[in-house]
Amino acid sequence: METQEAIQELNFDAYSDIELMKLHDELLRKVQVLQTENSMFEMYLSRVVPLKESERQDNQATNEQEQQQNTRRDKKKKGEKQKEQEKPILLTLEQKSEIATRELEELKDEIETSKEEWAKIMDTCKAELEEVDIRISESKKAMYEFKRDIVTQAINQRTGKVMAERVVRYFEDKIRSKDAIIEKLRLKNVTLKVHKNKLHLQLKQKEEMGEVLHAIDFDQLQIENKQYLQKIEERNKELLKLKMTAGNTVQILNRYKKKLQTVSAESMRLSQEIQQRQDLLDKLNQEEHKVTDEKSKQDKKNQWLVHQIEEYRAPDVLSYVIAKASQSDLEKKVRVWERKAEIASMQANRHVY
């Protein structure tokens, strides 16, 4: 009611969009808190004073009607007068704290009860799984023995078919072994029943002779029982720690295995790259030797050319002119003789034909 009156007194037109969004988020948060408190109070009320189904439906109907009326009243103008409503009785902080504490204790008790129930269910499931594993192993063993004794060894070499006598004998042996197991279990069951009857008889005798037992002995047994329970709890804690340590060790081992695989792959890659670089280095060394040899040869040739250039002497102009004229005369004679040779060859060819 106070929240509704505060909302009605607000002037929403004076707020900006950002302020309205902040106000909206704050109101939603308050509503969530109130819903959580209401759900806790309903749980407490249903546990302490359980309502009937009809009363709950009537309360829900009245609540819906009140909500509809409140929404209609909110839509009216601000100037209209509202009807006076009776203020509800509110809980104090101490009462709310006490209710929350009781509900927390109740929730803890329910959690512990659920844990115990689920622990029993888990033990039952584990026992069933172990039984299934045993049956699966027995079935696999029987299948292996059947294949070994019948499928592979009981085949007739002439016809290529399985001999019926071997199959019948195999199943008869299996039935006899099962009968022996049944008889053994029956005897064990009888023995257990006899032992159970003895224990019942001893328990009955102890109950009849309970007056002889002293309270000190019972207290001593309780103390020893507590001590053993504490030791068992300590051993369970140590076992849990060891399991956690083993799990962490396995995780670390797997992480290092992955890291080792990564490092091994990187090492192989680096080895290949080193081999490639080594081959390239050998090739470069060979080329360097070749270049060095070629350089030495070119140096010798260069020195020889330099020596020839240094010892070169240019001839006289007159000697050059005479040599050039002699060369041109010789070239003319060569051309004349070549022409004569062609004519002679042509004449020779005509005489032949």
Buried (B, 14 or more C-beta within 10 A) or exposed (E): EEEEEEEEEEEEEEEEEEEEEEBEEEEEEEEEEEEEBEEBBEBBEEEEEEEEEEEEEEEEEEEEEEEEEEEEEEEEEEEEEEEEEEEEEEEEEEEBEEBBEBBEEEEEEEEEEEEEEEEEEEEEEEEEEEEEEEEEEEEEEEEEEBEEBBEEEBBEEEEEEBBEEBBEBBEEEEEEEEEEEEEEEEEEEEEEEEEEEEEEEEEEEEEEEEEEEEEEEEEEEEEEEEEEEEEEEEEEEEEEEEEEEEEEEEEEEEEEEEEEEEEEEEEEEEEEEEEEEEEEEEEEEEEEEEEEEEEEEEEEEEEEEEEEEEEEEEEEEEEEEEEEEEEEEEEEEEEEEEEEEEEEEEEEEEEEE
